[in-house]
Amino acid sequence: MSELLRATNLSKVYPKVSRSGDRIKVMMHLLLGRALPSNLAHTVLDDISLAVSPGESMGVIGENGAGKSTLLKLLTGVIHP
């Protein structure tokens, strides 16, 4: 049976900016193509996999801040993993 939607190993990391100098550090890492160090990174989704076949339904349930909207944005292509 074919799959309507398949996502494998989705992850999303956002920069964490808590001090004034952190913005410059994050920008330099992004411009140079380097990975963000752990003290400047906030992982919101980590290693999410799912598959939905035609005729199936899927619900996303969780508390505020659990990453539901981020997951839906990744699945629709609004943001990139």
C-alpha positions in Angstrom: 0.0 0.0 0.0 1.3 3.5 -0.9 1.9 6.1 1.7 0.3 9.5 1.6 2.9 11.1 4.0 6.2 9.8 5.3 8.6 11.6 7.6 11.8 10.1 8.9 14.2 11.4 11.5 12.8 15.0 11.5 14.6 17.3 13.9 14.5 21.1 14.4 16.9 23.3 16.3 16.4 27.0 17.0 19.0 29.4 18.2 18.8 30.3 21.8 19.5 34.0 22.4 19.5 35.0 26.1 22.3 37.6 26.2 23.1 40.5 24.0 26.2 39.0 22.5 24.5 35.7 21.6 22.9 37.2 18.5 26.2 38.0 17.0 27.6 34.5 17.9 24.6 32.8 16.3 24.8 34.9 13.2 28.5 34.2 12.8 27.9 30.4 13.1 25.1 30.6 10.5 27.1 32.7 8.0 30.1 30.4 8.3 27.9 27.3 7.9 28.9 25.9 11.3 26.6 23.9 13.6 25.4 25.8 16.7 27.1 24.9 19.9 24.9 23.3 22.5 24.8 26.5 24.7 23.3 28.4 21.8 20.9 25.7 20.5 17.4 24.8 21.6 16.2 21.5 20.2 12.4 21.6 19.8 11.9 18.3 17.8 14.3 15.4 17.9 14.2 12.3 15.6 10.5 12.3 14.8 9.3 9.6 12.3 5.8 8.9 11.1 3.8 7.5 8.1 0.2 8.1 7.1 -1.4 5.9 4.4 -4.5 6.9 2.3 -7.7 6.6 4.4 -5.8 7.0 7.7 -6.1 9.9 10.1 -3.5 11.4 12.3 -3.9 13.6 15.4 -1.2 15.7 17.0 -1.8 16.1 20.7 0.4 17.7 23.3 0.9 20.5 25.9 1.7 24.1 25.0 5.2 24.3 23.8 5.4 20.6 22.9 6.2 21.3 19.2 2.9 20.6 17.5 2.9 23.6 15.3 6.6 23.2 14.5 5.9 19.6 13.4 3.1 20.7 11.1 5.2 23.5 9.7 7.9 21.0 8.9 5.5 18.6 7.2 4.0 21.3 5.1 7.3 22.8 4.0 6.9 26.2 5.7 10.2 25.7 7.6 13.0 23.3 6.9 14.5 20.6 9.2 
